[in-house]
Amino acid sequence: MIIEPLTKFVKDSTYLVKKCTKPDHKEFAKVARATGLGFLLMGFIGFFVKLVHIPINNIIMGGM
């Protein structure tokens, strides 16, 4: 039936929410630092790819 999987999902979801805890300041700072580093790294990668792509595109397109 369709009711049984829904009740199991609700029970599992409430169990998960009860087990979850808020991160303390140290854990939050660690996650925030890792996320910021990831953003910076992806930004630099995108910048350098664009930096390399512009001259190559100009060579291929012949400087139109």
Backbone as CSV, one residue per row, in Angstrom:
resi,resn,N_x,N_y,N_z,CA_x,CA_y,CA_z,C_x,C_y,C_z
1,MET,0.826,-1.198,0.000,0.000,0.000,0.000,0.863,1.252,0.000
2,ILE,0.231,2.362,-0.241,0.974,3.622,-0.318,1.183,4.255,1.057
3,ILE,0.392,3.893,2.028,0.477,4.493,3.365,1.719,3.995,4.108
4,GLU,2.059,2.734,3.967,3.177,2.148,4.717,4.515,2.833,4.432
5,PRO,4.902,3.055,3.163,6.173,3.755,2.933,6.161,5.189,3.462
6,LEU,5.004,5.834,3.414,4.925,7.201,3.924,5.123,7.253,5.433
7,THR,4.507,6.330,6.167,4.676,6.320,7.615,6.115,5.983,7.984
8,LYS,6.735,5.069,7.243,8.140,4.742,7.493,9.021,5.954,7.236
9,PHE,8.736,6.701,6.173,9.497,7.909,5.856,9.356,8.940,6.967
10,VAL,8.150,9.129,7.466,7.913,10.104,8.532,8.656,9.689,9.799
11,LYS,8.609,8.410,10.151,9.313,7.922,11.340,10.813,8.112,11.198
12,ASP,11.358,7.754,10.027,12.791,7.922,9.797,13.198,9.397,9.825
13,SER,12.355,10.244,9.276,12.648,11.677,9.251,12.644,12.269,10.650
14,THR,11.661,11.912,11.467,11.624,12.444,12.829,12.802,11.926,13.645
15,TYR,13.210,10.676,13.418,14.377,10.120,14.111,15.633,10.904,13.730
16,LEU,15.773,11.222,12.445,16.936,11.972,11.976,16.972,13.365,12.582
17,VAL,15.836,14.044,12.613,15.788,15.401,13.153,16.105,15.396,14.645
18,LYS,15.636,14.394,15.365,15.927,14.311,16.798,17.411,14.058,17.053
19,LYS,18.066,13.306,16.165,19.483,12.993,16.336,20.407,14.144,15.945
20,CYS,19.919,15.047,15.084,20.746,16.159,14.610,20.982,17.157,15.733
21,THR,22.188,17.702,15.764,22.516,18.731,16.741,23.111,19.921,16.009
22,LYS,23.004,21.081,16.623,23.615,22.275,16.051,25.126,22.173,16.220
23,PRO,25.881,22.646,15.235,27.333,22.616,15.391,27.773,23.679,16.402
24,ASP,28.829,23.370,17.130,29.369,24.374,18.035,30.182,25.385,17.208
25,HIS,30.697,26.397,17.877,31.386,27.478,17.170,32.610,26.962,16.416
26,LYS,33.346,26.059,17.022,34.572,25.539,16.396,34.236,24.745,15.122
27,GLU,33.221,23.900,15.199,32.832,23.097,14.039,32.270,23.990,12.928
28,PHE,31.472,24.997,13.308,30.914,25.913,12.320,32.016,26.687,11.616
29,ALA,33.007,27.148,12.369,34.108,27.901,11.774,34.899,27.024,10.810
30,LYS,35.070,25.755,11.171,35.801,24.832,10.299,35.058,24.611,8.981
31,VAL,33.755,24.413,9.052,32.948,24.209,7.846,32.919,25.484,7.009
32,ALA,32.776,26.634,7.646,32.741,27.910,6.925,34.075,28.167,6.231
33,ARG,35.176,27.851,6.893,36.507,28.039,6.308,36.686,27.129,5.092
34,ALA,36.265,25.877,5.209,36.384,24.940,4.095,35.522,25.378,2.921
35,THR,34.314,25.877,3.196,33.430,26.351,2.134,34.018,27.575,1.446
36,GLY,34.535,28.508,2.218,35.158,29.702,1.643,36.370,29.360,0.797
37,LEU,37.167,28.430,1.274,38.338,27.995,0.503,37.910,27.350,-0.804
38,GLY,36.833,26.580,-0.771,36.314,25.968,-1.987,35.832,27.009,-2.978
39,PHE,35.136,28.036,-2.490,34.684,29.118,-3.367,35.879,29.834,-4.005
40,LEU,36.889,30.141,-3.206,38.069,30.816,-3.740,38.783,29.958,-4.774
41,LEU,38.931,28.685,-4.472,39.617,27.778,-5.393,38.865,27.681,-6.717
42,MET,37.561,27.507,-6.660,36.769,27.420,-7.889,36.801,28.749,-8.658
43,GLY,36.829,29.861,-7.952,36.922,31.166,-8.601,38.238,31.336,-9.340
44,PHE,39.339,30.948,-8.688,40.643,31.054,-9.339,40.749,30.120,-10.537
45,ILE,40.213,28.931,-10.418,40.229,27.994,-11.547,39.450,28.591,-12.722
46,GLY,38.264,29.119,-12.458,37.468,29.736,-13.510,38.163,30.940,-14.132
47,PHE,38.827,31.740,-13.297,39.550,32.905,-13.795,40.680,32.488,-14.723
48,PHE,41.467,31.505,-14.315,42.597,31.084,-15.141,42.149,30.373,-16.407
49,VAL,41.067,29.630,-16.351,40.534,29.009,-17.568,40.096,30.096,-18.543
50,LYS,39.413,31.122,-18.043,38.987,32.226,-18.900,40.205,32.979,-19.432
51,LEU,41.225,33.158,-18.589,42.438,33.858,-18.991,43.147,33.124,-20.121
52,VAL,43.170,31.817,-20.086,43.808,31.019,-21.127,42.903,30.928,-22.349
53,HIS,41.606,30.890,-22.145,40.660,30.702,-23.246,40.601,31.909,-24.180
54,ILE,40.737,33.126,-23.667,40.608,34.330,-24.499,41.674,34.372,-25.601
55,PRO,42.975,34.209,-25.297,43.965,34.229,-26.387,43.792,33.071,-27.362
56,ILE,43.446,31.896,-26.866,43.254,30.749,-27.751,42.070,31.007,-28.680
57,ASN,41.003,31.575,-28.158,39.834,31.884,-28.963,40.180,32.932,-30.027
58,ASN,40.989,33.915,-29.664,41.391,34.928,-30.641,42.250,34.318,-31.743
59,ILE,43.113,33.367,-31.427,43.931,32.706,-32.428,43.043,31.893,-33.367
60,ILE,42.102,31.150,-32.797,41.229,30.296,-33.611,40.319,31.141,-34.497
61,MET,39.733,32.181,-33.942,38.779,32.986,-34.705,39.486,34.002,-35.611
62,GLY,40.778,34.155,-35.463,41.535,35.039,-36.346,41.405,36.521,-36.011
63,GLY,41.077,36.821,-34.770,41.017,38.225,-34.357,39.932,39.021,-35.048
64,MET,38.787,38.418,-35.260,37.680,39.091,-35.939,37.346,40.285,-35.133
